[in-house]
Amino acid sequence: MKRVLILGLLLAAVIAAPPLARQAQNPHVAKMSLKVGDAAPDFTLLSDQWKTVKLSDYRGKKNVFLAVYVLAFTGG
């Protein structure tokens, strides 16, 4: 049973790898590097109330904490 599960996971990884590799080579993705102390670039996200929020909206007003929940809504 464990071998079947491992083979299934390996097969899924092999199938998923080519699209991920193409996505990583996307020329439209911005490349930047930040050093400690650099200002974060401005970006726009949706809030928990589905409103558009920009980082610059909070500049000088509040501390900003960005939490990223990978696979939060997938049940996995």
VEXBA-182353 format. One record per residue (C-alpha): residue in three letters; residue number from 1; z, y negated, x negated. Coordinates in pm, 1 decimal, padded with zeros to 6 digits. Layout:
residues N
<node><residuo>ALA</residuo><num>NUM</num><z>Z</z><y>Y</y><x>X</x></node>
...
end
This chain:
residues 76
<node><residuo>MET</residuo><num>1</num><z>00000.0</z><y>00000.0</y><x>00000.0</x></node>
<node><residuo>LYS</residuo><num>2</num><z>00082.5</z><y>-00238.2</y><x>-00285.0</x></node>
<node><residuo>ARG</residuo><num>3</num><z>-00248.6</z><y>-00161.7</y><x>-00453.8</x></node>
<node><residuo>VAL</residuo><num>4</num><z>-00440.8</z><y>-00244.5</y><x>-00136.6</x></node>
<node><residuo>LEU</residuo><num>5</num><z>-00252.4</z><y>-00573.6</y><x>-00103.1</x></node>
<node><residuo>ILE</residuo><num>6</num><z>-00313.2</z><y>-00664.3</y><x>-00468.2</x></node>
<node><residuo>LEU</residuo><num>7</num><z>-00681.9</z><y>-00575.2</y><x>-00440.4</x></node>
<node><residuo>GLY</residuo><num>8</num><z>-00710.3</z><y>-00784.7</y><x>-00123.9</x></node>
<node><residuo>LEU</residuo><num>9</num><z>-00548.3</z><y>-01084.8</y><x>-00292.0</x></node>
<node><residuo>LEU</residuo><num>10</num><z>-00768.1</z><y>-01043.1</y><x>-00598.5</x></node>
<node><residuo>LEU</residuo><num>11</num><z>-01079.4</z><y>-01024.7</y><x>-00380.7</x></node>
<node><residuo>ALA</residuo><num>12</num><z>-00973.8</z><y>-01336.9</y><x>-00190.6</x></node>
<node><residuo>ALA</residuo><num>13</num><z>-00920.0</z><y>-01522.4</y><x>-00519.7</x></node>
<node><residuo>VAL</residuo><num>14</num><z>-01263.0</z><y>-01420.1</y><x>-00648.8</x></node>
<node><residuo>ILE</residuo><num>15</num><z>-01428.5</z><y>-01534.8</y><x>-00325.8</x></node>
<node><residuo>ALA</residuo><num>16</num><z>-01241.2</z><y>-01867.9</y><x>-00322.9</x></node>
<node><residuo>ALA</residuo><num>17</num><z>-01294.0</z><y>-01951.9</y><x>-00692.1</x></node>
<node><residuo>PRO</residuo><num>18</num><z>-01661.9</z><y>-02069.6</y><x>-00690.1</x></node>
<node><residuo>PRO</residuo><num>19</num><z>-01618.6</z><y>-02337.5</y><x>-00417.6</x></node>
<node><residuo>LEU</residuo><num>20</num><z>-01306.2</z><y>-02466.4</y><x>-00590.5</x></node>
<node><residuo>ALA</residuo><num>21</num><z>-01488.3</z><y>-02486.1</y><x>-00923.6</x></node>
<node><residuo>ARG</residuo><num>22</num><z>-01773.1</z><y>-02686.2</y><x>-00766.3</x></node>
<node><residuo>GLN</residuo><num>23</num><z>-01522.3</z><y>-02919.7</y><x>-00604.5</x></node>
<node><residuo>ALA</residuo><num>24</num><z>-01350.2</z><y>-02980.1</y><x>-00938.7</x></node>
<node><residuo>GLN</residuo><num>25</num><z>-01682.8</z><y>-03088.1</y><x>-01090.8</x></node>
<node><residuo>ASN</residuo><num>26</num><z>-01749.8</z><y>-03346.8</y><x>-00819.5</x></node>
<node><residuo>PRO</residuo><num>27</num><z>-01887.1</z><y>-03657.6</y><x>-00999.6</x></node>
<node><residuo>HIS</residuo><num>28</num><z>-01748.0</z><y>-03886.6</y><x>-00727.4</x></node>
<node><residuo>VAL</residuo><num>29</num><z>-01387.2</z><y>-03810.0</y><x>-00814.8</x></node>
<node><residuo>ALA</residuo><num>30</num><z>-01226.4</z><y>-04096.5</y><x>-01002.1</x></node>
<node><residuo>LYS</residuo><num>31</num><z>-01077.0</z><y>-04008.5</y><x>-01337.0</x></node>
<node><residuo>MET</residuo><num>32</num><z>-00782.9</z><y>-04211.5</y><x>-01452.7</x></node>
<node><residuo>SER</residuo><num>33</num><z>-00473.5</z><y>-04165.1</y><x>-01654.1</x></node>
<node><residuo>LEU</residuo><num>34</num><z>-00150.2</z><y>-04351.8</y><x>-01611.1</x></node>
<node><residuo>LYS</residuo><num>35</num><z>00125.7</z><y>-04397.0</y><x>-01860.8</x></node>
<node><residuo>VAL</residuo><num>36</num><z>00495.2</z><y>-04430.2</y><x>-01786.5</x></node>
<node><residuo>GLY</residuo><num>37</num><z>00556.6</z><y>-04783.0</y><x>-01663.5</x></node>
<node><residuo>ASP</residuo><num>38</num><z>00198.9</z><y>-04844.5</y><x>-01542.8</x></node>
<node><residuo>ALA</residuo><num>39</num><z>00158.7</z><y>-04978.8</y><x>-01191.6</x></node>
<node><residuo>ALA</residuo><num>40</num><z>00032.2</z><y>-04723.1</y><x>-00942.0</x></node>
<node><residuo>PRO</residuo><num>41</num><z>-00319.8</z><y>-04789.9</y><x>-00812.2</x></node>
<node><residuo>ASP</residuo><num>42</num><z>-00348.7</z><y>-04905.8</y><x>-00453.5</x></node>
<node><residuo>PHE</residuo><num>43</num><z>-00429.3</z><y>-04629.0</y><x>-00205.1</x></node>
<node><residuo>THR</residuo><num>44</num><z>-00442.1</z><y>-04580.8</y><x>00170.9</x></node>
<node><residuo>LEU</residuo><num>45</num><z>-00282.8</z><y>-04295.3</y><x>00367.4</x></node>
<node><residuo>LEU</residuo><num>46</num><z>-00189.8</z><y>-04213.4</y><x>00724.3</x></node>
<node><residuo>SER</residuo><num>47</num><z>00176.2</z><y>-04252.8</y><x>00817.4</x></node>
<node><residuo>ASP</residuo><num>48</num><z>00372.4</z><y>-04003.9</y><x>01024.4</x></node>
<node><residuo>GLN</residuo><num>49</num><z>00280.9</z><y>-04220.6</y><x>01327.9</x></node>
<node><residuo>TRP</residuo><num>50</num><z>-00092.0</z><y>-04189.1</y><x>01239.4</x></node>
<node><residuo>LYS</residuo><num>51</num><z>-00121.4</z><y>-04553.6</y><x>01131.5</x></node>
<node><residuo>THR</residuo><num>52</num><z>-00308.6</z><y>-04656.5</y><x>00817.8</x></node>
<node><residuo>VAL</residuo><num>53</num><z>-00069.2</z><y>-04768.0</y><x>00545.7</x></node>
<node><residuo>LYS</residuo><num>54</num><z>-00158.7</z><y>-04909.0</y><x>00204.0</x></node>
<node><residuo>LEU</residuo><num>55</num><z>00065.2</z><y>-04898.8</y><x>-00100.3</x></node>
<node><residuo>SER</residuo><num>56</num><z>00008.4</z><y>-05270.6</y><x>-00148.6</x></node>
<node><residuo>ASP</residuo><num>57</num><z>00172.3</z><y>-05331.8</y><x>00193.2</x></node>
<node><residuo>TYR</residuo><num>58</num><z>00507.1</z><y>-05244.6</y><x>00031.6</x></node>
<node><residuo>ARG</residuo><num>59</num><z>00464.8</z><y>-05425.7</y><x>-00301.3</x></node>
<node><residuo>GLY</residuo><num>60</num><z>00779.1</z><y>-05628.5</y><x>-00369.4</x></node>
<node><residuo>LYS</residuo><num>61</num><z>00945.8</z><y>-05521.5</y><x>-00043.8</x></node>
<node><residuo>LYS</residuo><num>62</num><z>01073.2</z><y>-05164.9</y><x>-00068.3</x></node>
<node><residuo>ASN</residuo><num>63</num><z>01085.9</z><y>-04859.8</y><x>-00287.3</x></node>
<node><residuo>VAL</residuo><num>64</num><z>00812.0</z><y>-04612.3</y><x>-00205.2</x></node>
<node><residuo>PHE</residuo><num>65</num><z>00861.6</z><y>-04235.6</y><x>-00206.9</x></node>
<node><residuo>LEU</residuo><num>66</num><z>00549.2</z><y>-04023.3</y><x>-00170.1</x></node>
<node><residuo>ALA</residuo><num>67</num><z>00608.0</z><y>-03660.8</y><x>-00068.0</x></node>
<node><residuo>VAL</residuo><num>68</num><z>00319.9</z><y>-03415.8</y><x>-00074.9</x></node>
<node><residuo>TYR</residuo><num>69</num><z>00362.3</z><y>-03095.0</y><x>00122.7</x></node>
<node><residuo>VAL</residuo><num>70</num><z>00097.5</z><y>-02851.9</y><x>00005.6</x></node>
<node><residuo>LEU</residuo><num>71</num><z>-00004.3</z><y>-02613.3</y><x>00287.2</x></node>
<node><residuo>ALA</residuo><num>72</num><z>00251.5</z><y>-02775.0</y><x>00520.8</x></node>
<node><residuo>PHE</residuo><num>73</num><z>00057.0</z><y>-02709.8</y><x>00839.3</x></node>
<node><residuo>THR</residuo><num>74</num><z>-00107.0</z><y>-02377.9</y><x>00753.2</x></node>
<node><residuo>GLY</residuo><num>75</num><z>00178.6</z><y>-02142.9</y><x>00830.7</x></node>
<node><residuo>GLY</residuo><num>76</num><z>00138.3</z><y>-01984.8</y><x>00485.7</x></node>
end
